[in-house]
């Protein structure tokens, strides 16, 4: 069963949350992070992306960047921008995007659950990204970005959440620059905290990583390392838990996560198209009509043209992993035709979340940065959970969740 616990959050002083809160570190480039934090010394990007406080060209993985992140985190706490609770609490975090609301429970989740597969995964991670967050967390000595988890909807949890959100004044309530509303309530009632902890422990057998596989793996490995270094380890130390926000599965939506490849693996445009036609029905299309609108439909952008691709029945497998569109694309084009054997480590492939739109794919091909782009129909949450339950994993970057949790609203010291 799932273990959660309250924690002494480090959070923005009342009235400063809107200035502090930032998008997660891994949904933007360094250039974009600089622009987002421009003129705002309170932006949490100064912690999550320490390189923005150096001149352009700095190695974002250099030791001085991680130490700058720690320095900025310490400065914000010393100046009272960030304050720490005096006792362990839980929180409720609601987001509204385009009229759709999702509301989650902010808690610390168990590292042991991660290793025991009570927290289920659906993706492998990229080693270099793990190493980056391990170094960041170890230097700052905190989990400074929450893991996005989901769980099977539970009436007992819903009742407590609904009671608090309908009767209690929010701790924070603000619209972000992208017009997504962020609202936070504090759960300070010890009976309600105990009830929520008990419900997860007795009624919720598994939670699932929706977003944040790299952060979770990094936090778990740090916890494991500190456990081994501590001769007096009890299991109750804060390093045994990591920062998370847990949402019921009936509230979430997944967007597409698209692919770009730098070259055609020695093929000409015509040769690639001919090979693709052996496994997909291919039609010339346009940006206005190309977005995939059902399973097994894809869009491909190549040399100024959009093509609609529909997978032929014989290449669609019926197992939980084989039926996924990203598996179909990986096996029948990315691997067999373009030579991208391992998308976790191959430097020729890149990934673009659907929130950026198909114009971003077109732009990056038109500039010559990439040679070909592929857009997919979104994975469903049911597919995600089926894969995780089967013990298999999706190809990396298969799911894009929106809205994104904001960094800086909660940090967890370990």
LINBELRA-V201321 format. One record per helix or strand. SS is the DSSP state (helix for helix, strand for strand). FROM is the first residue (numbers start at 0). TO is the last residue. If there is no record, write none. Layout:
ss=[SS,SS]
from=[FROM,FROM]
to=[TO,TO]
This chain:
ss=[strand,strand,strand,helix,strand,helix,helix,helix,helix,helix,strand,strand,strand,helix,strand,strand,helix,strand,strand,helix,strand,strand,helix,strand,helix,helix,strand,helix,strand,strand,helix,strand,strand,strand,helix,helix,strand,helix,helix,strand,helix,strand,strand,strand,strand]
from=[3,6,9,16,21,24,29,44,49,62,81,88,99,110,118,122,126,141,146,154,171,180,189,206,212,237,240,248,253,256,268,279,296,304,312,324,348,353,357,371,380,393,399,406,410]
to=[4,6,11,19,21,26,36,47,52,77,83,96,109,114,119,122,139,142,150,166,174,186,202,210,228,239,247,250,254,260,276,284,301,310,314,334,352,355,365,375,389,393,400,406,412]
